């Protein structure tokens, strides 16, 4: 048993140390994703290690000490996305004079034919803005049935799993489709005109993931996120950035994105809202995100039921306040 537990602990230690290399190779960066799963496995292994080490020589305690170190390290990354951590964004007061802005983001999975499931969610929740990712011409034909209620659109259907659509009940102004790094992977930016006349600068993104079937390095994804971060850095108007970032909330890349952009993450202190993989409950992490400036507070965040995609839809309701919430501090800013 000592050999088996020591070997298992060694594997966990290796999986913990490899990402410290800062290598951009896809399989190294993929180890950023399952920190919750690694926490659970390490906690169980630590309990076994302690039972094995109990009553033994001092050397026997090196194995549980290594497991405890791994557990503490992985927990440090994910604890901000639990209710045990202070909330980064204030909850919206029920009556504070602000303007609500409800955004539904859904990676629909291009091969998924269950378009009605998403349409039903839109009709039920009536978000102000719907953002779809991986949407092609077939999806656009179905989504266009929403145009009576969602007359403002940005459409870029593609059959390479990087199509993108935006449907809005609020006016969209000065809309653009950009190709920041690759000519077959779009991003979008627009200005949302609120009912009180305020304007929100919105960016919608879906960079390529580091994976054996997409990009063998995280460099393209990281570069696209940093490009968007630099675009919104210093903008004094209300800003939001949302989409499938193909990165987890607790990775170094996402943390760097937040430092550069100075945007807030409403999930901090509220929960992880793991949107991927919808088909495997034991392998889930937060890939779909919404970040915003300190002009907003948050009323609710919800992971909606499956629509047949490998991602759950994410519904976030913000409140645009009359004044900036100066006591809300982005990552890396002084309190």
URMO-V270666 format. One record per residue. N is the residue number from 1. PHI is phi in whole degrees, 0 to 359 (* if undefined). OMEGA is omega in whole degrees, 0 to 359 (999 if undefined). D_CENTER is the distance of its C-alpha to the mean C-alpha in whole Angstrom. Layout:
N & PHI & OMEGA & D_CENTER
N & PHI & OMEGA & D_CENTER
This chain:
1 & * & 179 & 40
2 & 300 & 181 & 40
3 & 295 & 182 & 39
4 & 295 & 181 & 36
5 & 291 & 178 & 34
6 & 295 & 178 & 35
7 & 295 & 180 & 34
8 & 298 & 178 & 30
9 & 294 & 177 & 30
10 & 297 & 178 & 30
11 & 296 & 178 & 28
12 & 300 & 179 & 25
13 & 298 & 179 & 26
14 & 296 & 179 & 26
15 & 295 & 178 & 23
16 & 281 & 186 & 22
17 & 279 & 185 & 24
18 & 304 & 180 & 23
19 & 296 & 178 & 20
20 & 293 & 178 & 22
21 & 291 & 184 & 23
22 & 63 & 177 & 21
23 & 297 & 179 & 21
24 & 266 & 180 & 19
25 & 301 & 190 & 21
26 & 304 & 186 & 18
27 & 287 & 176 & 19
28 & 289 & 181 & 19
29 & 292 & 178 & 16
30 & 294 & 179 & 15
31 & 288 & 173 & 16
32 & 291 & 190 & 13
33 & 289 & 192 & 11
34 & 273 & 181 & 14
35 & 293 & 177 & 15
36 & 296 & 179 & 15
37 & 295 & 178 & 17
38 & 294 & 175 & 19
39 & 299 & 181 & 19
40 & 297 & 180 & 21
41 & 294 & 182 & 23
42 & 291 & 178 & 24
43 & 298 & 178 & 25
44 & 295 & 180 & 27
45 & 293 & 178 & 29
46 & 299 & 179 & 30
47 & 300 & 178 & 32
48 & 293 & 179 & 34
49 & 301 & 180 & 34
50 & 293 & 178 & 36
51 & 296 & 180 & 38
52 & 291 & 184 & 39
53 & 284 & 186 & 40
54 & 300 & 179 & 41
55 & 86 & 181 & 45
56 & 269 & 178 & 45
57 & 288 & 185 & 46
58 & 297 & 180 & 43
59 & 297 & 181 & 42
60 & 295 & 182 & 40
61 & 275 & 178 & 38
62 & 293 & 181 & 36
63 & 293 & 177 & 34
64 & 296 & 177 & 33
65 & 295 & 177 & 32
66 & 294 & 178 & 30
67 & 297 & 180 & 28
68 & 296 & 178 & 28
69 & 296 & 178 & 27
70 & 297 & 180 & 24
71 & 298 & 180 & 23
72 & 297 & 182 & 23
73 & 294 & 180 & 21
74 & 294 & 180 & 18
75 & 296 & 180 & 18
76 & 302 & 181 & 18
77 & 285 & 190 & 14
78 & 261 & 183 & 13
79 & 302 & 177 & 16
80 & 303 & 181 & 14
81 & 258 & 174 & 11
82 & 229 & 180 & 15
83 & 284 & 177 & 17
84 & 279 & 185 & 19
85 & 251 & 178 & 18
86 & 300 & 180 & 19
87 & 289 & 179 & 17
88 & 281 & 180 & 15
89 & 248 & 181 & 16
90 & 291 & 173 & 19
91 & 285 & 181 & 19
92 & 289 & 174 & 21
93 & 291 & 183 & 25
94 & 295 & 179 & 26
95 & 217 & 182 & 29
96 & 236 & 178 & 28
97 & 78 & 182 & 29
98 & 275 & 179 & 25
99 & 257 & 179 & 24
100 & 287 & 175 & 21
101 & 220 & 183 & 18
102 & 254 & 184 & 16
103 & 237 & 176 & 14
104 & 248 & 179 & 13
105 & 246 & 182 & 10
106 & 216 & 166 & 12
107 & 279 & 193 & 12
108 & 277 & 187 & 15
109 & 67 & 189 & 16
110 & 305 & 182 & 19
111 & 280 & 180 & 22
112 & 284 & 181 & 21
113 & 260 & 184 & 24
114 & 274 & 182 & 23
115 & 294 & 183 & 23
116 & 296 & 180 & 24
117 & 298 & 178 & 22
118 & 290 & 179 & 19
119 & 300 & 179 & 22
120 & 296 & 178 & 23
121 & 295 & 179 & 20
122 & 295 & 180 & 20
123 & 293 & 181 & 24
124 & 286 & 188 & 23
125 & 262 & 178 & 21
126 & 47 & 176 & 22
127 & 294 & 176 & 19
128 & 290 & 182 & 20
129 & 225 & 173 & 17
130 & 247 & 177 & 16
131 & 240 & 177 & 14
132 & 244 & 179 & 14
133 & 236 & 186 & 13
134 & 68 & 182 & 16
135 & 271 & 181 & 19
136 & 251 & 181 & 22
137 & 297 & 180 & 26
138 & 296 & 177 & 26
139 & 295 & 180 & 23
140 & 299 & 180 & 24
141 & 300 & 179 & 27
142 & 282 & 181 & 26
143 & 294 & 180 & 23
144 & 296 & 175 & 26
145 & 294 & 178 & 28
146 & 275 & 192 & 26
147 & 297 & 177 & 27
148 & 298 & 179 & 30
149 & 262 & 183 & 27
150 & 234 & 188 & 25
151 & 282 & 184 & 27
152 & 260 & 188 & 25
153 & 222 & 165 & 23
154 & 231 & 188 & 22
155 & 229 & 176 & 22
156 & 212 & 181 & 22
157 & 289 & 177 & 22
158 & 218 & 178 & 22
159 & 256 & 180 & 23
160 & 249 & 181 & 21
161 & 74 & 176 & 18
162 & 235 & 172 & 17
163 & 295 & 184 & 18
164 & 211 & 178 & 17
165 & 222 & 173 & 18
166 & 231 & 175 & 18
167 & 234 & 186 & 20
168 & 222 & 171 & 21
169 & 273 & 177 & 24
170 & 261 & 181 & 24
171 & 300 & 174 & 25
172 & 251 & 184 & 24
173 & 236 & 174 & 25
174 & 53 & 183 & 26
175 & 277 & 181 & 23
176 & 220 & 168 & 23
177 & 252 & 183 & 21
178 & 247 & 172 & 21
179 & 239 & 192 & 21
180 & 290 & 183 & 20
181 & 229 & 184 & 20
182 & 235 & 187 & 21
183 & 282 & 176 & 24
184 & 239 & 178 & 22
185 & 233 & 183 & 18
186 & 274 & 163 & 18
187 & 227 & 183 & 16
188 & 228 & 173 & 17
189 & 217 & 182 & 18
190 & 201 & 174 & 20
191 & 238 & 181 & 22
192 & 266 & 179 & 21
193 & 271 & 181 & 25
194 & 286 & 183 & 24
195 & 294 & 179 & 28
196 & 269 & 177 & 29
197 & 96 & 177 & 29
198 & 294 & 182 & 26
199 & 242 & 177 & 24
200 & 248 & 175 & 20
201 & 276 & 185 & 19
202 & 239 & 177 & 16
203 & 234 & 181 & 14
204 & 238 & 190 & 12
205 & 225 & 175 & 11
206 & 204 & 181 & 11
207 & 289 & 180 & 12
208 & 289 & 181 & 14
209 & 277 & 169 & 13
210 & 284 & 182 & 15
211 & 197 & 181 & 17
212 & 294 & 181 & 21
213 & 260 & 183 & 21
214 & 240 & 181 & 19
215 & 238 & 181 & 19
216 & 281 & 179 & 21
217 & 218 & 177 & 19
218 & 275 & 185 & 16
219 & 301 & 180 & 18
220 & 299 & 178 & 17
221 & 298 & 182 & 13
222 & 298 & 181 & 14
223 & 294 & 179 & 17
224 & 295 & 179 & 15
225 & 296 & 179 & 12
226 & 291 & 176 & 15
227 & 298 & 178 & 17
228 & 295 & 180 & 15
229 & 301 & 180 & 15
230 & 291 & 179 & 18
231 & 295 & 185 & 19
232 & 267 & 179 & 18
233 & 297 & 178 & 19
234 & 88 & 177 & 22
235 & 289 & 183 & 22
236 & 270 & 178 & 23
237 & 282 & 174 & 22
238 & 301 & 184 & 19
239 & 224 & 166 & 16
240 & 221 & 176 & 13
241 & 231 & 183 & 10
242 & 213 & 178 & 8
243 & 145 & 174 & 7
244 & 268 & 184 & 6
245 & 277 & 185 & 6
246 & 51 & 176 & 8
247 & 208 & 181 & 7
248 & 272 & 184 & 6
249 & 298 & 188 & 5
250 & 260 & 181 & 9
251 & 283 & 176 & 10
252 & 298 & 182 & 13
253 & 296 & 180 & 12
254 & 294 & 177 & 9
255 & 298 & 177 & 11
256 & 293 & 175 & 14
257 & 304 & 182 & 12
258 & 290 & 178 & 12
259 & 296 & 183 & 15
260 & 286 & 184 & 17
261 & 280 & 184 & 15
262 & 62 & 178 & 16
263 & 267 & 182 & 13
264 & 263 & 177 & 12
265 & 245 & 184 & 9
266 & 291 & 179 & 11
267 & 282 & 183 & 9
268 & 299 & 182 & 12
269 & 84 & 181 & 15
270 & 242 & 181 & 14
271 & 157 & 183 & 12
272 & 276 & 183 & 9
273 & 52 & 182 & 8
274 & 291 & 185 & 8
275 & 260 & 182 & 8
276 & 223 & 10 & 10
277 & 257 & 183 & 13
278 & 295 & 183 & 14
279 & 268 & 184 & 18
280 & 227 & 184 & 18
281 & 296 & 184 & 17
282 & 271 & 178 & 18
283 & 231 & 181 & 15
284 & 228 & 176 & 12
285 & 205 & 184 & 9
286 & 275 & 177 & 5
287 & 257 & 181 & 4
288 & 259 & 192 & 4
289 & 228 & 166 & 3
290 & 217 & 176 & 7
291 & 245 & 183 & 9
292 & 209 & 178 & 12
293 & 280 & 185 & 16
294 & 281 & 173 & 18
295 & 285 & 187 & 20
296 & 250 & 160 & 18
297 & 244 & 186 & 18
298 & 241 & 177 & 16
299 & 264 & 179 & 18
300 & 196 & 170 & 16
301 & 229 & 181 & 12
302 & 220 & 168 & 13
303 & 270 & 186 & 12
304 & 274 & 181 & 15
305 & 299 & 181 & 17
306 & 298 & 175 & 17
307 & 248 & 182 & 18
308 & 96 & 177 & 19
309 & 274 & 172 & 16
310 & 277 & 174 & 14
311 & 245 & 167 & 11
312 & 280 & 171 & 12
313 & 292 & 179 & 11
314 & 239 & 181 & 9
315 & 245 & 181 & 12
316 & 237 & 176 & 12
317 & 248 & 177 & 15
318 & 257 & 173 & 16
319 & 232 & 177 & 20
320 & 277 & 188 & 21
321 & 269 & 179 & 24
322 & 299 & 179 & 27
323 & 232 & 177 & 26
324 & 296 & 180 & 24
325 & 270 & 189 & 23
326 & 293 & 180 & 24
327 & 271 & 174 & 23
328 & 262 & 185 & 20
329 & 249 & 177 & 19
330 & 286 & 181 & 16
331 & 304 & 177 & 15
332 & 88 & 179 & 19
333 & 271 & 178 & 21
334 & 291 & 177 & 24
335 & 284 & 999 & 24
